[in-house]
């Protein structure tokens, strides 16, 4: 204490001495270079104090709750003994690079404990930073302290729901059941091999919107439908009901008995909207076994990054043959074919399949084609379209699987456009190694108007200058 009063005395004497000489300013220079200047005539006294310990407000993330598009964040604040007040801010990634800017505009708070903040426009899955800066009793700032948290995905508090069974699946074989903007169930009109026919089946969905295939309930008779994804097989236990017009989702299960109260869910077509730059394509989806396939041939003329896939006409066989980056072709150069045939793609597109298939989908391997054939066939008619003129007269199929193959033919420099009405050729991503050829090739699949079964070519392949159709399968 003696030293404390000695310093005061010295300071006062210094001021008195300065007052009798020319200097009339007190200049305080901080270690960081900041300078504060005072008029000595305005200074009454100088004093010194000892602030013990760090001046900090330590934040702890405690909870996050969604409120519409915003979030309510609970932050626990622990003040050090030397901290008298503090500022708090929640920062996105850009703001976190300069926390002082955001903190400067934050309200000055005095009490610690749990603090409740609103995070406007919260983004699920994004990391945010909680930043604080504390002040001592003189208003001097301590260090900035930070911690982070990740905004959780939105969850919906879901009541019992009623699900109206669609009377038509013409717009898509797969219908999604929505509540609060979240997919909670799925209704499929799908092929059941045991009956060699279709049944309408309802599945609850997991938190990611994927159907739980072990919990299916048949809307055709109230039976249970349990799939084994490892073997792509189903155990169908028939029920005793007539065709159902409504089922219910209660506590994650599909039930037939109406609960006391139930809100109506929205049932709508589950379509794949594939947007690439200025191009947008919309595809129907079909479930066959445990696989989900596009029910239409791919028809995009762009890579997934929005850049163009080179397109050649029938007369440009030389340019087609010279292409080594990926190319596509409209059968017979007739754009009316695109909506039903899709486009024909060369083998370089398949070699670059990750850039060709829509996001979340892929061009199938020969094994994936084999699983489709095993469950849905092998009879080709099960896959061939039943639409008039989709094949040569009288060669249409039953399309009982919903796969809907049209005879789109093929293209090659040797044949030009060939075999529409009679053949449908599809690429697989499985390479074929031909010991007698230096040209790379891929195994393929063929549907023919006279062949009884879907044909998988595993001991031969087509080189990259062939143009075949592409059908995509959803990734697991």
Phi, psi and omega in degrees: 000326179300319179296322181300313181288329177296319179296321179296314181300315179299319181296318180295316178300321180296320180294317179299318180295319180295325182296333181270358180241186186296315183301138177223022179231140173258121185247122178248118180250123181275163180296333180275003178098348178294139183236131174238132184243134179238147170284121185299330180294339180270350184274123179271315180200162173243140176217164182231151180218158179247113175264114184268136177086171180286150175257094185219152169240107186272120181269149174224122176289132182243319186199156175221132175229134178287142173222086187069233178270359181253172180229142173261118185250130175258124181238128173271130181243126174248117181268136173289165182300329184274350183272127180254334181205172182196166171239149182225139177214148174252125192240142171278184187299320181291316181293329183295341178290338180219073186296331184298327180297314179290320181295327181299330181265001182277156180291149178274122183246156183240330187258140176275203183090204182277128179244136183251123184237154175254126176257105184284134177064041181299146181243119180301137179085352182271145178271132177241156180247131171264121182240141176226154169220131184254160180229145176277187185292347177261002180086009177282135184276143171267203181277153172286132178241137183228156168212165184234162173208160179249131180290126181286163174294153178291137172240147183251126172285108194253124174282178171297139184240144169261137182240110178283127181283125180300145176270347179219142176242026182295331181277338176183141179288340181244127178242136179262146180252120187244142172214126181061031180078008182241137176283119185246344180201174184215138177243122183239136165262109192224161181282127174248112189298326181304326182258352187051044184201175180264150172227152174268122185235138179248132180237138167287160180246155175278185185293344179264004177084014178264138180298137174272100192285355176268002185235029182287146175232129181282123174280354178281326181213004179082006180283176180257147182230113185237117182262145170254105185293332181293326183250355181057044179234164184228144170252110183252117177253112185295147176257183183252006184273158166281174181306133185266142176261344179208143170230178186227146174251113183229118178053043175080008180238145174274122181233159182264335183274131182290131173287175182300318177224147179206138175267149181279125175277162176265129177246124184214160182298135175268094183253147173270116175260112186250100183256126180226103183060235181276354184260139174226124177242142179239127185238144170281156181238146177226140175260125177230113189065229177261007181261148173245123183240155164294138178270012180218157176286148178297140182224017180285145174249020180224151170287168183295340178275004177092354178279155186286140166273125180306134180242131182240146177276170181300328182280355183257046183296326180294316179294319177302313182295328183278345183292135178231014184242350184119130182213159178226166186209140174267125183304129178058018181056028183250107184297341177295339180282341189300318185292335182253326180266338193073200176252161173259135185239144177278174185293337178293332174295322181287325175296337179245041190298331179296335178270352183261315185287147176300157179302131181087359182233168180210158171283129190288151171278171177297326178295322179291323173297321181297320179296322177297315182296320182295316182278315187271352185224222010280357186304124182297326182300333179297335184256336185286142179300145176261008179286137178305136177070008173290337172228170175304152187314125177083001182254009178295162179256197177262339183053035183293339177274342185083007183288329166062059179277124171260150180280085186273356178070203180209173173225140171207156178300330182284324186254342191067207175286129186213148165073019171296142185091338185244332187220150168228124181245137179231141174283150160245165178269006180275117181292153170246125180263105180266112183294344182262004183224143176267356181274129178292153180209164177238148172292156185219174181233145182224137167246127183236150184295337182251347180280136183290322188244161167298132184253123175256122179267103181251348180246016174203171181207170174250137180288171191292345182278357173283149174247116182235165175287160177231131174238133185255153180238144180288138177293150179291000000 
